[in-house]
Amino acid sequence: MPQIFRRSANTLSKVSIFGVLSLGGGVVLLAIVIGRSGYVTRAHEFIEQPLQFSHQHHVLDDGIDCRYCHTSVESSAFAGIPPTKTCMNCHSVLFANASFLEPVRASFRDDRPLHWIRVHDLPDFVYFNHSIHVKKGIGCESCHGRVDQMPLMYQENSLQMEWCINCHRNPELYIRPRSEITTMGYRPVKAQSELGPELVREYGVRPSLDCSTCHR
């Protein structure tokens, strides 16, 4: 019986199979890369706000502590968006007539809150508690980045589960003294490899990796 396929068909079939597998693997890899990119996570993307508030000016130039505006960060799951009255504590005197701040004055005058757009917006199925992280020595900078260098606020990290779990698995790499929670550009007084484990023991840090910790 004559041979139906030439011997070259063997090579062609191997190349075809390898090509299909490579293409499939490439598609999966591309999906992973896109999934971690800023295009999906929106990291480093400036968010349009009703008023372009500068953290750099207020934190770096004026030296205002995070907790002055975000009053509930140490006691609540939410850091809290400051009411307009907090802004007016200063701006009833400072730049009181600046046209740029008219939306703030109007909000205070009409008793209508400014509708700020959340920058660090976790999915509804994710539970995150600010207060427990602050109490356990995780600084604002660890999650939110150097806000003292942000003329406009943006999301510094991906906020993906992989990023959270990395910290839960290795808290000694990120923990700092509670007195340094709001310090921007924090540098440990001694090597983090030495200080971190000490603070983990002192603060009783035992982060859970159970799904129900964040997904409730």
LINDA-V49474 format. One record per pair of residues at least 6 apart in sequence whose ideal C-beta (glycine too) atoms are under 8 Angstrom apart, sorted by the first residue. I is the first residue (numbers start at 1). GAP is how many residues later the second one is. D is the distance in Angstrom with one decimal. If there is no record, write none. Layout:
i-><I,I>
gap-><GAP,GAP>
d-><D,D>
This chain:
i-><34,36,36,38,38,41,41,41,41,42,43,43,43,43,43,43,44,44,44,45,45,46,46,46,47,47,47,47,47,48,49,49,49,49,50,50,50,50,50,51,51,51,51,51,52,53,54,54,54,55,55,55,55,55,56,56,56,56,56,57,58,58,59,59,59,59,60,60,60,65,66,66,66,66,67,67,67,68,69,69,70,70,70,70,71,71,72,72,72,72,72,73,73,73,73,73,73,74,74,74,74,75,76,76,77,77,77,77,77,78,79,81,83,84,84,84,84,84,85,87,87,88,88,88,91,91,91,95,103,104,106,107,107,119,119,119,120,120,120,120,122,122,125,126,126,127,127,127,127,128,133,134,134,135,135,136,136,136,136,136,137,137,137,137,137,137,137,137,138,138,138,138,138,138,139,139,139,139,139,139,139,140,140,140,140,141,141,141,141,141,142,142,143,143,144,145,145,146,146,146,147,147,148,148,149,157,161,164,165,167,167,167,168,168,168,169,169,171,171,171,171,172,172,172,172,172,172,173,173,174,175,175,175,175,175,176,176,176,176,177,178,180,188,189,199>
gap-><6,122,124,6,7,114,117,118,119,113,111,112,113,114,115,116,110,111,112,109,110,106,107,108,70,72,105,106,107,69,67,68,103,104,53,64,65,66,67,49,50,52,53,63,100,100,96,97,98,92,93,95,96,98,91,92,93,94,95,94,6,11,7,88,89,125,88,89,124,117,7,74,81,116,6,7,115,18,13,17,9,10,11,12,9,11,6,7,8,58,59,6,7,57,58,61,67,56,57,60,61,56,54,55,50,51,52,53,54,52,51,35,30,20,23,24,29,30,23,17,21,16,17,20,10,13,14,6,11,10,6,6,7,34,35,36,23,24,35,39,6,37,90,88,89,86,87,88,89,86,10,44,47,43,68,35,39,67,69,71,38,39,40,41,44,62,66,68,29,33,36,37,38,43,35,37,41,42,43,44,47,7,41,42,44,6,42,43,44,45,25,32,13,14,12,11,12,10,38,39,6,37,36,37,35,6,53,50,44,6,7,40,39,40,41,38,40,25,29,34,36,20,21,24,25,27,28,19,23,22,21,24,25,28,30,7,10,12,23,22,25,6,7,6,6>
d-><6.2,6.5,7.1,5.4,6.3,7.3,4.3,6.6,6.4,5.9,7.5,5.0,6.7,6.3,5.5,7.8,5.5,7.0,7.3,5.9,6.9,4.8,7.6,5.2,5.2,5.2,7.9,6.8,6.9,7.0,6.0,5.7,8.0,7.7,5.9,5.2,5.9,6.8,8.0,7.9,7.7,5.1,6.5,6.5,5.9,7.1,7.7,5.0,6.9,4.1,6.7,5.0,7.9,5.8,7.5,5.9,5.9,5.5,4.9,7.5,4.8,7.9,7.5,5.8,4.1,6.6,4.1,7.2,7.5,5.5,6.9,5.3,7.8,4.5,6.1,6.8,6.5,7.5,4.1,5.8,4.1,5.2,8.0,7.0,5.5,7.3,6.0,6.6,4.0,7.8,7.9,4.2,6.7,4.9,6.9,6.0,7.9,7.9,5.8,5.3,7.4,5.5,6.7,5.7,7.6,7.0,4.3,6.1,6.6,6.4,5.1,5.6,6.8,6.0,4.3,4.6,6.5,6.2,6.7,5.1,7.6,7.0,7.7,5.0,5.8,6.2,7.8,5.9,6.5,7.1,7.7,6.3,5.0,5.2,6.6,5.6,7.5,6.9,5.7,6.6,5.8,6.3,5.9,5.5,6.8,7.9,5.5,7.2,5.0,6.9,7.8,7.6,5.7,7.3,7.5,7.5,7.0,5.3,5.1,8.0,4.2,5.4,6.7,5.7,7.3,5.5,5.4,7.2,7.5,7.8,6.1,6.5,7.6,7.7,7.9,5.2,6.4,5.0,7.1,6.8,6.1,7.2,6.5,5.5,7.9,7.5,7.5,5.7,7.6,6.4,7.6,5.1,7.5,6.4,6.0,2.8,7.0,7.7,5.7,6.8,7.0,6.9,4.2,7.5,7.9,5.7,7.8,7.0,6.7,7.7,5.6,7.5,3.9,7.1,5.8,7.7,7.0,7.6,5.8,5.1,5.6,7.6,7.8,3.2,5.0,7.6,5.1,6.7,6.1,7.7,5.5,4.7,6.1,7.2,6.5,7.8,5.8,6.9,7.2,6.8,7.8,5.1,4.9,7.2,7.4>
